């Protein structure tokens, strides 16, 4: 019975981030099982399950955490680039054209707003949420870039998408090792390749016949973005890990 309860509580504790579990899992499981013994329970109640899940989600996404210096620097640069790009390149209140978004020539202002929110959260020690928003901005700007190519919007251009995505990736990734940096750099390159191939497809006006060239280009687009996601999966999976040693040194 104790083994079953132990397994049940350890499954519930998985809602907490790995770094928190490394420090607290053994103690919290022992305390919960002692409480069960004292009150004659045979396992976690519904209320205790919900409480553990809620507390785990809080620790994963809301609890205070300082962003690393690399992440914060990348986030600051992404916001600076966003302000420049949105104010100088996309600000066009007098233009009415396919893809315009209010007074802006394309919807990349959405991504700029996300990055501003992420920076504000990071400055208030909400590093987990800031990294999560920065990570979400990557597929957002890639999607906008693809739609721009498909529908011939006024941007964002491939270089703009790559800069947005690259800085956001650096801000969202813990970048604890050379392998982390290598994965981000590889994903960055694959995104660039995918967007370049998308532009080539647009040059054919998306006439998807059985042309071998078009088939190869289409496969290349899909493979590039899937490859980028595969490279980023370890960073996305570990996004919730607390970076306590880096925070204490910062």
Residue pairs with C-beta under 8 A, 6 or more apart in sequence:
1 42
2 33
4 43
5 33
5 36
5 42
5 43
5 44
6 29
6 33
8 43
8 44
9 28
9 29
9 32
9 33
9 44
9 52
10 25
10 29
12 44
12 49
12 52
12 53
12 56
13 21
13 25
13 28
13 29
13 52
13 56
14 21
14 56
15 52
15 53
15 55
15 56
15 57
15 60
16 24
16 25
16 55
16 56
16 59
16 60
17 56
17 59
17 60
17 240
17 241
17 242
18 238
18 240
18 241
19 241
19 242
19 243
19 244
20 59
20 242
32 44
32 48
35 41
36 42
36 43
36 44
44 52
60 128
60 240
61 128
61 129
61 132
61 240
62 126
62 128
62 129
63 128
64 125
64 126
64 127
65 125
65 126
65 127
65 128
65 242
65 243
65 247
66 125
66 127
66 243
66 247
66 250
67 75
67 122
67 127
67 130
67 131
67 171
68 127
68 174
68 175
68 243
68 246
68 247
68 250
69 250
70 170
70 175
71 122
71 127
71 131
71 170
71 171
71 172
71 173
71 174
71 175
72 122
72 171
74 167
74 168
74 170
74 171
75 115
75 118
75 119
75 122
75 130
75 134
75 167
75 171
76 119
77 167
78 115
78 119
78 134
78 164
78 167
78 168
78 171
79 112
79 115
79 116
79 119
81 163
81 164
81 167
82 111
82 112
82 115
82 116
82 164
83 112
85 108
85 112
85 156
85 160
86 104
86 108
86 109
86 112
89 105
89 155
89 160
90 104
90 105
90 106
90 108
90 109
90 154
90 155
90 156
91 103
91 104
91 105
92 100
92 103
92 104
92 105
92 154
93 103
95 105
95 154
97 105
97 153
97 154
98 151
98 152
98 153
99 105
99 106
99 107
99 147
99 148
99 151
99 152
99 153
99 154
100 106
100 154
101 107
101 109
101 110
102 109
105 153
105 154
105 155
106 144
106 148
106 153
106 154
106 155
106 156
107 144
108 141
108 144
108 155
108 156
108 160
108 164
110 140
110 144
111 137
111 140
111 141
111 144
111 164
111 168
114 133
114 134
114 136
114 137
114 140
115 133
115 134
115 137
115 168
115 171
117 133
118 129
118 130
118 131
118 133
118 134
118 137
118 171
119 130
121 127
121 129
121 130
121 133
122 130
127 243
127 247
128 239
128 240
128 242
130 171
131 171
131 172
131 173
131 174
131 239
132 172
132 239
134 168
134 171
134 172
135 168
135 169
135 172
135 235
135 236
135 239
137 164
137 168
138 165
138 168
138 169
138 172
138 232
141 156
141 161
141 164
141 165
141 168
142 161
142 165
142 191
142 194
142 195
142 225
144 156
144 161
145 156
145 158
145 160
145 161
145 195
145 198
146 195
146 198
147 153
148 154
148 155
148 156
149 195
149 198
149 199
149 201
149 202
150 198
150 202
150 206
152 202
156 164
158 192
158 195
158 196
158 199
161 191
161 195
162 188
162 191
162 192
162 195
165 188
165 191
166 188
169 184
169 187
169 188
169 232
169 235
170 184
172 235
172 239
173 180
173 183
173 184
173 232
173 235
174 180
174 235
174 238
174 239
174 241
174 243
175 181
175 184
176 243
176 246
180 234
180 235
183 231
183 232
183 234
183 235
184 231
184 232
184 235
186 227
186 228
186 231
187 227
187 228
187 229
187 231
187 232
190 224
190 225
190 227
190 228
190 231
191 224
191 225
191 228
193 220
193 224
194 220
194 221
194 224
194 225
194 228
197 217
197 220
197 221
197 224
198 221
200 217
201 214
201 217
201 218
201 221
204 211
204 214
207 214
208 214
208 218
